[in-house]
Amino acid sequence: MKWHVRFVTLCVAVVFLGAVGTAASGAQQPYKGTALRVVLANHPWADAIRPLIPEFEQATGIKVNAESYFEDQLTQKLTVEFASGTSTIDVFMQRPLQEAKQFHKNGWYTDLKKLIDDPRLTQADWDFADFFPAAVQAETVKGFVTGIPIVTEQEIIYYRKDLFEKDNIKVPTTLAELEAAAKHFHNPGKGMFGIVSRGQRSPAVTQFSSYLYSFGGAFDKDGKATLDTPEAIKAFTFYGDLLRKYGPPGVLNMSWPQALAIFAQGKAAMYTDASVFYSNLLDPAQSEVGDKVGFAVFPAGPAGARPYSIVSWGLSMSATSRHKEAAWEFIKWATSKETTLKTQNRQVPSARTSAWESEEGIKNFPAQLVSVIAQSGKIGLPYDRPNVIAVGQARDIIGSVIVTAIEGGDVAAAAKKANADYQALLDKEK
Amino acid sequence: MLRGGWLDRNLRYVFPLPALVFVFVMMVFPIAYTLRLSTTEWSMSSMAPPSWVGAANYASLILSDDRFSGAVWRTFYFTILAVILETLLGVSIALALNREGRGRNLVKTVFLLPMVATPVAVGMVWLLIYEPTIGVANYFLSLLGLPPLHWLASPRQALPSLVLVDVWQWTPMITLIVLAALTALPRDPFEAALVDGATPWQTVRHVTLPLLRPAIVAAMTLRAIDALKTFDIIYTMTQGGPGFSSETLNIYSFVLGFQYFQMGKASALLMIFFAIVLGSAIVLSWARRPVEA
């Protein structure tokens, strides 16, 4: 019965809102009646923007039909639809570091640069210059703007304040201290593990990148694969040993949802992953450790502290959209200063300078996290994965070394083989 | 004769036409298209059309791709282990259930449940069961006094763990087919065996099983074809990991196509896979023929 009542209420509400909308504004709604198909990821940003969409619909008369998918399914959905050439998708979320080069090469994006530069379509107060330059750079391929950055993230350490205080342990600032702290807290008999992080082949690569950079390694340099350099091998070995010795069993089958769950259930003393997940950890419905979570800048290795600091998601327009101007209205609205402030207040870190500089924009973030994000932003590197077209393939190549390291296998041999495979991939893309 | 003459004369072509069209559109065309695509290199781009590369995709898969050879081996390992276990269990259960008695239908219905569950949901549930820290699988092991296992998180245990899920889900199918065959068996041979004083075990061994052979082989064939193509439970539970330790041909072709955008190579793999499935089905159908006296 209940759904029945809800449905009727919904219908009444829709009719009512529609009537109000029509009455309120008529002349300023050039795209009234247009229906947009918007495809989102299951992501905190999508959760934040969904409740705001009715405001946009009311103001513009544009109907927004939003769908969402988990990130891998999202990529497949987009790929299959775009490849068919008859997609009805107008606006979609995408991961610029993962997809921008490939999607651009395949001709699936509308160039937003032209829309941004058109004063008839884009008012000055939308202010493209307000976005972090590195974020804009990640969304730009040879002058072609593939999307508007919406979410930024850095790799940080989440740690249990209560445990560190009780045992009087210093929050790690170096990787050596990180390992020592993991060792100190590791007590599997009592259901406590020293540290947790991702161990699944491909998902682990992005979180491993900060370890790699901090050891002085890189995925590649000047077109040459550098996965078997002494620095890289040290980094692989360190990450693998850390998780094998002080991580939970089953870490090899963990992406972020599983790793986060272990930490959220109070079963790990530390967790290294993207800053964007802090809201999941503070949410009492998902986490038992909400009031005990501390945040720290990624620790320094032999080459200093070098976490990634990236734009993880952007909002793009498909090349086949039949309502490009209306779609641009939606993207502009969703990435405007006002909306960004609202999504950031729902704890989604944005790529707008103005949102980070206003009191309003950071009021819902823990103060400790704001300072960690600010510091990480200064020292961070703009890539958390190889900067190539075939990102998926490159991640699998690198990830197989991580898996070998966690298993305790022959890292040097695995790195050597991965290096050859990765070099072949780099050569192919030249 | 004049009225409807053409139709009457061509009735034998007209009636099967819908079926022919269906087979052509839904089967022949996709296979032919895949075959064509397998000789090209294409990244699903709307701007660069597929470019012809001949047999290069096949050559690179067969000659120099160790993920491919690993996947072939794992596909057979998974299928053979799963089908053998399912047949042994399925036939035993069917023989045990094949007696009159109350509750027989209830038991049959309960057995059917794993089969009707959606594989993705099954995968999610088993993911929790196998969780090394909080999962119930290790709890049962501890009750039996056995050390905990890593299950899906261990490169060595992942594939057998997946086989176990397949066995749980598909043993009932073999049971059902064999049960149906059992009810259709003639009574005379059993009466003859009884008169000759055969023990129950001898009856099963020398009368029931030989009579059931065609049904068992048919069930095995169906299961083998399905098991070769298993995708959903593997993808939901391990995505082929840890490392590549549970990556079968189906998973690898999916990765090649939709994660690496190598449509040509993925198509080539699927053509090889198609040949493997077809070949296996033919081999099994030979086994189904009654032995010539």
Interface residues (C-beta under 8 A of the other chain):
Chain A: T75 Q76 T79 V80 F82 A83 G85 Q102 K105 N106 G107 W108 G191 G199 Q200 R201 S202 P248 P249 G250 V251 L252 N253 M254 I262 Q265 K267 A319 A390 G392 Q393 D396 G399 S400 V403 T404 E407
Chain B: S43 M44 S45 S46 M47 A48 E131 P132 T133 I134 P148 H150 W151 L152 A153 S154 P155 A158 T238 Q239 G240 G241 P242 G243 F244 V255 F258 Q259 Y260 F261
